[in-house]
Amino acid sequence: MLVTFHSKAWGDITMFGDIAVELLKMMGHTGTVPSALLAKDIPPALDQLQHKLGVSVPPGRVNEDEDAEPNVDLRKRAYPLIQMLRASARENADVLWDEGQRTS
């Protein structure tokens, strides 16, 4: 599953569902897809996400299997979403998300 985040303040962001749900839960959300954060709820959710990313994410590990996909630090995966949340908070815009569509 893919999850796409939408905001009038930022371009759409699509990420893998498991990562999106993990980030949503770190913000204090249930992780339900589809759902939304109202503009007034974004600042505390953003603070909570940034706090948890700074404390609970271990440093990236080196992948010993050369054929395996590289391990991308959760903080790097969260960066576009954090930028969207910041822009949405500044512009008082809601953030919505739904199941993204795969493109061929």
C-alpha positions in Angstrom: 0.0 0.0 0.0 1.0 3.6 -0.7 -0.2 6.6 1.3 -0.4 10.0 -0.3 -0.5 13.2 1.8 -2.2 16.3 0.5 -2.2 19.9 1.6 -3.1 23.2 -0.1 0.2 24.5 1.3 2.5 21.9 -0.2 2.7 19.4 -3.1 1.5 15.8 -2.6 3.8 13.4 -0.9 3.5 9.6 -1.4 5.3 7.1 0.8 5.1 3.4 1.6 2.1 2.7 3.9 4.0 1.1 6.7 6.3 4.1 7.0 3.4 6.5 6.7 1.4 4.7 9.4 4.5 4.6 11.7 5.0 8.4 11.3 1.3 9.1 11.9 1.4 7.1 15.1 4.5 9.0 16.2 2.4 12.2 15.8 -0.2 10.8 18.1 -2.7 9.8 15.4 -4.3 6.3 15.1 -2.7 5.7 11.8 -6.0 5.3 10.0 -5.9 5.7 6.2 -7.7 7.8 5.0 -7.9 10.5 7.5 -6.7 14.1 8.2 -5.2 16.6 10.6 -7.0 19.9 11.0 -4.8 22.9 10.7 -5.2 23.7 14.4 -3.9 20.2 15.3 -0.8 20.3 13.2 1.6 22.2 15.5 1.3 19.7 18.4 1.4 16.7 16.0 4.6 18.2 14.4 6.2 18.8 17.8 5.4 15.2 18.9 6.8 13.8 15.6 10.0 15.8 15.8 10.5 14.9 19.4 10.0 11.2 18.8 12.3 11.2 15.8 15.0 12.8 17.8 14.8 10.4 20.7 13.5 7.1 19.5 15.2 6.5 16.1 18.5 4.6 16.3 21.3 5.7 13.9 21.2 4.2 10.5 22.8 0.8 10.3 25.0 -0.4 7.4 23.4 -3.1 5.4 25.9 -6.0 5.0 24.0 -7.6 2.2 25.0 -5.8 -1.0 21.9 -7.2 -2.9 19.5 -6.0 -0.3 17.8 -2.6 -0.4 19.6 0.1 1.6 18.3 1.0 5.0 17.0 4.6 4.9 16.9 6.4 8.3 13.3 7.1 9.4 14.3 10.8 9.9 15.2 11.1 6.2 11.9 9.5 5.2 10.0 11.9 7.5 11.7 15.0 6.2 9.2 15.7 3.3 6.2 15.2 5.7 7.8 17.5 8.3 8.2 20.2 5.6 4.6 19.8 4.6 3.4 20.0 8.2 5.5 23.2 8.7 4.1 24.8 5.6 0.5 23.8 6.5 0.9 25.2 10.0 2.1 28.5 8.6 -0.7 28.7 6.1 -3.4 27.3 8.4 -4.1 24.5 5.9 -5.4 21.0 6.8 -3.4 17.9 5.9 -5.2 14.9 4.5 -4.0 11.5 3.5 -5.5 8.5 1.6 -4.4 5.3 0.0 -2.1 6.3 -2.9 -2.6 5.0 -6.4 0.1 2.9 -8.0 1.2 4.2 -11.4 2.4 1.8 -14.1 
